[in-house]
Amino acid sequence: MKKILLLFAGITLFISCKSGQNQSSKNSSELNELVSIMQGHYSSEIQSKEDKDYYNISLRMTPIWKEKGNYLFVEQAIFDKQDKPYRVRVYRVTQKSENEFISEIFTIKNEKDWIGKWATPKDYDKLTESDIELKEGCQVTLKRDGKNNFSGATGDKTCPSELRGASFANSIVTVTKNEILSWDQGFDKEGKQVWGATKGGYRFIKMKE
């Protein structure tokens, strides 16, 4: 029997958001590249057909708050239950150095009020920075490996997790033009894995819409 809660708990720790000043006018071409390829609607359908231990997951990332920086509104759901996402977040991506980028993640207060608003994105203008809360220590540092190719991970034991007896969570991520690979796992204080995929990350393929 598939352990839905264990698998879903860690998917997409890697993408994020953080309150701050307007940076949209300061973006480098590399930062624009990363934010651009992250946007869109993704599915893990192919992987789910190849391996029954993986579900067909919908991952949808919609740009919001463009005047404030590089923000994305994210929903994840079983593909045929997209009206009931199990994960709702807001993310922001920033540049750390010439070849490094930081991705942080925020939870949303009253998240049910925002489900499905990707269909009318102007509605996100009503969402404010006071409505989101940073998940401390769960940011991912991504390095640009080449054109439309970024990879990275969370810090070593920096992202706290209490799910299923976990002490911390790790995430390993690769972002390319049409695919995101995210391997998220939770470990107890002895370093034993207690949730998350065991074979490898979820492979999300960007859909044509």
Stockholm file with secondary structure:
# STOCKHOLM 1.0

chainA/1-209         MKKILLLFAGITLFISCKSGQNQSSKNSSELNELVSIMQGHYSSEIQSKEDKDYYNISLRMTPIWKEKGNYLFVEQAIFDKQDKPYRVRVYRVTQKSENEFISEIFTIKNEKDWIGKWATPKDYDKLTESDIELKEGCQVTLKRDGKNNFSGATGDKTCPSELRGASFANSIVTVTKNEILSWDQGFDKEGKQVWGATKGGYRFIKMKE
#=GR chainA/1-209 SS CCCHHHHHTTTTCSCCCCCCCCCGGGCCHHHHHHHHHHCEEEECHHHHHHCTTSCCEEEEEEEECTTTSSEEEEEEEEGGGTTSCSEEEEEEEEEEETTEEEEEEEEETTGGGGTTGGGSGGGGGGCCGGGEEECTTCCEEEEEEETTEEEEEECTTCEECCGGGCSEEEEEEEEETTEEEEEEEEECTTSCEEEECSSCCEEEEECCC
#=GC SS_cons         CCCHHHHHTTTTCSCCCCCCCCCGGGCCHHHHHHHHHHCEEEECHHHHHHCTTSCCEEEEEEEECTTTSSEEEEEEEEGGGTTSCSEEEEEEEEEEETTEEEEEEEEETTGGGGTTGGGSGGGGGGCCGGGEEECTTCCEEEEEEETTEEEEEECTTCEECCGGGCSEEEEEEEEETTEEEEEEEEECTTSCEEEECSSCCEEEEECCC
//
